Amino acid sequence: QVQLVESGGGLVQPGGSLTLSCVTSERIFTLNSMGWYRQPPGKKRELVVRFTILVRINYADSAKGRFTLFRDDDKNALNLQMNSLQPNDTAVYYCRGIKNGGEYWGKGTLVIVSH
């Protein structure tokens, strides 16, 4: 059972930045894939960014140029640096991991972009 715990959400003004962190109970290199997803209010969950074991990183169009994914293997953490945040980035952000055919989700962290 892979455990994922997100942190770093909060209230930020438009144009601001936040860094989200997802700490996993497993070493990241043992996961087949890991990434960040989000669910805006009243909408379906959507991809933000993910990487696969082949070290391929896929960003959603909405994240390209503003968001950066980076790993801290010493802390088993997958971090998401988010810049130039806008109100439509408001969502619950979830961490997802895949290992040996199993899919695992964290409980999410809320990001609100507002004045």
Backbone as a ProteinNet text record, in pm:
[ID]
protein_1_A
[PRIMARY]
QVQLVESGGGLVQPGGSLTLSCVTSERIFTLNSMGWYRQPPGKKRELVVRFTILVRINYADSAKGRFTLFRDDDKNALNLQMNSLQPNDTAVYYCRGIKNGGEYWGKGTLVIVSH
[TERTIARY]
85.3	0	89.3	75.6	153.3	73.1	133.6	67.8	124.5	36.2	73.1	10.6	89.8	40.5	80.5	-19.9	3.8	6.9	78.8	81.2	118.8	101.4	145.2	34.9	-88.2	-197.5	-228	-313.1	-351.7	-413.3	-426.6	-484.3	-371.4	-380.4	-278.7	-346.9	-288.6	-345.6	-310.5	-392.5	-359.1	-220	-146.3	-8.7	92.1	45	134	182.8	257.9	318.6	293.4	294.2	286.3	369.2	420.2	486.4	413.7	364.7	298.9	398.8	377.9	465.8	382.9	428.8	365.6	472.8	455.2	549.6	491	572	526.5	596.2	526.5	583	684.5	691.7	783.1	893.2	1003.3	1104.1	1046.3	1061.2	997.6	1040.7	1166.7	1214.1	1149.1	1077.6	1008	868.8	821.5	688.7	697	595.1	590.2	556.2	476.9	436.5	393.7	405.8	364.4	330.2	231.7	196.7	98.8	64.8	-30.2	-153.8	-269.1	-397.3	-470.7	-574.2	-653.8	-800.9	-884.2	-1028.2	-1084.3	-1112.7	-1174.3	-1316.1	-1370.1	-1505.6	-1607	-1685.1	-1789.9	-1742.7	-1614.7	-1561	-1495.2	-1458.3	-1393.6	-1244.3	-1188.8	-1046.6	-969.8	-859.6	-782.6	-633.6	-559.5	-414.7	-352.1	-252.8	-167.9	-31.8	32.2	161.3	189.5	258.9	295.5	426.5	495.3	611.6	599	667.1	666.1	806.6	815	941.7	1046.5	999.8	1092.1	1138.5	1108.4	1148.3	1089.7	969.1	898.4	800	805	718.5	614.4	489.4	379.6	308.1	308.3	236.9	106.5	1.1	-120	-92	-166.2	-144	-158	-249	-272.6	-154.3	-67	45.5	177.1	184.7	309.3	354.8	481.2	538.1	515.2	425.8	396.6	429.3	409.5	428.9	552.6	623.8	743	739.9	762	766.6	911.6	937.3	1072.6	1069.1	1169.8	1175.2	1277.7	1249.1	1345.5	1352.9	1445	1450.8	1490.3	1565.5	1603.9	1482	1380.6	1259.3	1143	1168.7	1060.8	947.4	981.9	882.4	880.4	760.4	739.9	674.9	744.5	700.9	651.9	561.1	505.4	517.9	605.3	620.6	521.2	432.4	329.8	348.3	366.9	385.6	272.4	260.1	159.4	20.5	-14.7	-143.3	-258.6	-364.9	-483.9	-606	-716.7	-835.3	-880.4	-861	-904.2	-809.7	-704	-619.5	-673.3	-777.5	-839.5	-892.1	-848.6	-885.6	-829.1	-877	-808.8	-705.4	-581.2	-472	-439.5	-436.1	-414.1	-285	-221.2	-104.5	-148.5	-96.1	-131.9	-4.4	-5.3	106.5	57.6	137.8	106.6	226	195.8	302.2	248.9	313.2	277.9	128.5	71	-69.2	-165.9	-118.1	-204.4	-201.6	-317.2	-329.9	-357.9	-284.3	-294.8	-309.9	-394	-421.1	-401.9	-355.8	-356.8	-493	-509.1	-637.3	-653.7	-547.3	-555.9	-520.5	-485.2	-459.4	-526.3	-594.4	-676.7	-594.4	-605.7	-543	-653.8	-653.3	-750.8	-674.7	-705.9	-642.4	-747.7	-730.1	-832	-772.7	-838.5	-796.4	-839.5
-118.8	0	124.3	204.9	327.8	440.8	512.2	627.4	756.6	849.9	979.4	1088.6	1186.5	1295.8	1428.4	1507.3	1637.4	1747.2	1853	1972.1	2092.8	2210.1	2332.1	2417.8	2369.8	2450.1	2569.2	2656.4	2774.4	2879.1	2997.1	3110.8	3197.5	3230	3312.1	3410.6	3526.7	3627	3595.5	3642.3	3623.1	3675.2	3597	3630.8	3575.5	3519.6	3466.7	3326.4	3272.3	3140.3	3054.5	2925.3	2826.1	2705.6	2635.5	2507.8	2399.2	2301.6	2187.4	2072.9	1992.9	1878.5	1753	1643.2	1512.5	1417.6	1374	1280.1	1140.1	1049.3	911.7	816.9	708.9	609.8	521.1	533	453.1	540.5	478.3	552.6	582.6	706.1	748	661	618.6	542.4	404.4	362.4	233.2	244.3	366.2	387.6	390	336.1	336.9	475.2	546.1	680.1	757.2	887.1	972.8	1109	1174.4	1303.6	1380.5	1497.7	1586.8	1603	1599.6	1622.3	1726.9	1784.9	1881.4	1869	1912.3	1912.1	2048.6	2131	2260.8	2242.4	2342.1	2332.2	2300.3	2195.2	2159.6	2094.8	2061.5	2003	1868	1799.4	1670.6	1687.1	1583.4	1583.2	1581.3	1656.1	1666.5	1659.2	1620.9	1611.5	1750.4	1763.7	1883.1	1847.7	1746.9	1702	1563.6	1481.1	1349.5	1308.2	1214.9	1156.3	1005.1	938.3	793.7	741.7	611.5	550.2	573.1	602.2	630.7	775.9	843.1	982.4	1073.9	1040.8	1128.2	1212.1	1341.9	1432.4	1491.7	1484.6	1539.5	1648.4	1768	1880	1903.9	1933	1980.9	2117.4	2150.3	2279.4	2395.7	2381.7	2489.7	2510.3	2409.6	2415.8	2453	2435.4	2459.9	2604.7	2620.1	2752.6	2818.6	2762.3	2821.4	2727.4	2599.1	2500.4	2417.4	2378.2	2295.4	2181.6	2062.5	1943.2	1913	1886.4	1846.1	1750.6	1664.5	1558.8	1588.5	1541.3	1541.3	1396.5	1321.5	1178.5	1151.2	1242.1	1221.5	1223.8	1300.5	1313.1	1232.8	1157.6	1084.3	1179.2	1296.6	1399.9	1437.8	1457.5	1509.9	1646.2	1749.2	1886.2	1953.8	2047	2119.8	2268.4	2334.5	2479.2	2544.1	2627.6	2691.5	2842.4	2900.6	3044.9	3106.5	3235.9	3311.3	3249.5	3220.6	3156.2	3250.7	3189.3	3264	3203.4	3278.2	3223.9	3088.1	3064.1	2933.8	2819.9	2850.2	2744.1	2696.4	2763.1	2721.4	2579.1	2493.7	2351.7	2278.5	2155.6	2064.7	1990.4	1994.4	1931.5	1797.2	1694.1	1558.2	1500.4	1418.6	1343.7	1201.5	1148.7	1013.8	935.3	809	720.7	587.7	529.3	398.1	306.7	189.4	92.8	-47.7	-119.3	-259.8	-278.8	-189	-199.1	-139.6	-100.1	-37.2	113.3	176.2	321.5	377.2	481.8	537.9	688.6	742.4	885.1	938.3	1061.3	1130.5	1192	1258.4	1318.4	1458.2	1514.7	1643.7	1761.4	1871	1997.1	2108.6	2197.9	2300.1	2424.2	2466.7	2591.3	2686.9	2805.7	2908.5	3030.2	3072.1	3190.9	3300.3	3402.6	3506	3628.6	3742.9	3865.6	3861.4
0	0	0	-104	-113.5	-50	39.5	102.2	46.8	21	-35.7	50.5	88.8	171.4	108.3	72.5	11.6	117.2	85.3	171.4	86.4	142.8	76.7	18.6	22.2	-30.2	56.9	5.6	82.2	-6.4	49.6	-21.4	-77.6	-204.6	-268.9	-363	-378.5	-467.6	-613.2	-705.4	-846.9	-879.2	-957.6	-989.2	-891.3	-782.2	-679.4	-708.1	-612.4	-628.6	-506.1	-528.6	-421.1	-461.9	-362.1	-387.3	-310.2	-382.7	-321.4	-307.7	-204.9	-183	-162.8	-219.3	-199.6	-147.9	-25.9	33.5	24.4	-24.5	-42.5	54.5	88.3	179.2	108.5	-23.6	-102.5	-161.6	-197.1	-271.5	-409.2	-453.9	-578.9	-696.1	-696.3	-812.2	-820.3	-713.6	-718	-778.7	-800.9	-858.3	-1010.8	-1075	-1220.8	-1274.1	-1199.4	-1240	-1116.8	-1124.8	-1014.8	-1071.6	-1012.4	-1068.1	-983.9	-1032.7	-969.4	-1058.3	-992.8	-1057.7	-975.6	-1035.2	-959.9	-996.3	-902.3	-925	-888.4	-988.6	-961.5	-907.6	-840.8	-787.2	-896.7	-876.9	-971	-1099.5	-1105.4	-1228.8	-1201.6	-1308.6	-1295.6	-1263.7	-1207.3	-1179.7	-1311.6	-1315.7	-1439.6	-1410.9	-1512.4	-1500.8	-1492.7	-1406	-1404.5	-1466.1	-1407.5	-1458.1	-1401.9	-1479	-1431	-1495.9	-1429.3	-1492.2	-1483.7	-1576.5	-1577.9	-1547.9	-1530.2	-1494.7	-1602.9	-1725.2	-1833.7	-1829.9	-1720.2	-1697.4	-1802.7	-1844.1	-1935.6	-1855.5	-1874	-1799.3	-1893.1	-1852.5	-1932.2	-1853.1	-1906.3	-1846.5	-1921.8	-1848.1	-1912.7	-1975.3	-2080.1	-2146.9	-2048.9	-1954.2	-1857.9	-1763.7	-1753.5	-1661.5	-1729.4	-1858.8	-1930.4	-1915.7	-1880.9	-1867.1	-1732.6	-1652.1	-1520.1	-1404.8	-1426.9	-1321.2	-1351.8	-1245.6	-1261.3	-1160.7	-1211.6	-1127.6	-1091.8	-964	-927.7	-809.4	-804.6	-705	-597.4	-477.2	-368.4	-320.9	-378	-348.1	-203.3	-143.6	-2.8	88.3	49.1	130.2	72.4	-33.2	-102.8	-140.4	-188.8	-216.4	-363.6	-413.6	-548.3	-533.1	-574.1	-549.5	-677.2	-659.7	-772.2	-744.3	-816.1	-805.6	-901.4	-848	-929	-925.6	-1041.3	-1054.4	-1135.7	-1125.1	-1202.6	-1185.7	-1063.3	-1036.8	-1069.6	-1120.6	-1158.2	-1089.6	-1081.4	-1014.4	-1068.7	-1197.7	-1250.6	-1214	-1138.7	-1082	-947.5	-898.7	-773.2	-784.8	-692.6	-699.6	-578.9	-562	-471.7	-555.3	-509.5	-582.1	-517.1	-600.6	-553.1	-610.3	-530.3	-573.9	-606.6	-713.9	-758.4	-785	-742.7	-769.5	-824.4	-911.1	-966.7	-942.4	-887.7	-862.4	-882.9	-972.7	-997.8	-1022.3	-1099.6	-1136.1	-1036.2	-921.8	-822.4	-835.5	-810.8	-821.2	-682.3	-646.7	-512	-520	-430.5	-426.9	-284.9	-277.5	-150.2	-126.1	-12.6	22.1	-35.3	-85.5	-151.8	-63.7	-129.2	-61	-141.3	-71.5	-136	-169.3	-293.6	-339.5	-381.2	-321.9	-357.4	-406.9	-527.7	-585.7	-591	-507.5	-496.4	-429.8	-456.1	-387.9	-241.7
[MASK]
+++++++++++++++++++++++++++++++++++++++++++++++++++++++++++++++++++++++++++++++++++++++++++++++++++++++++++++++++++

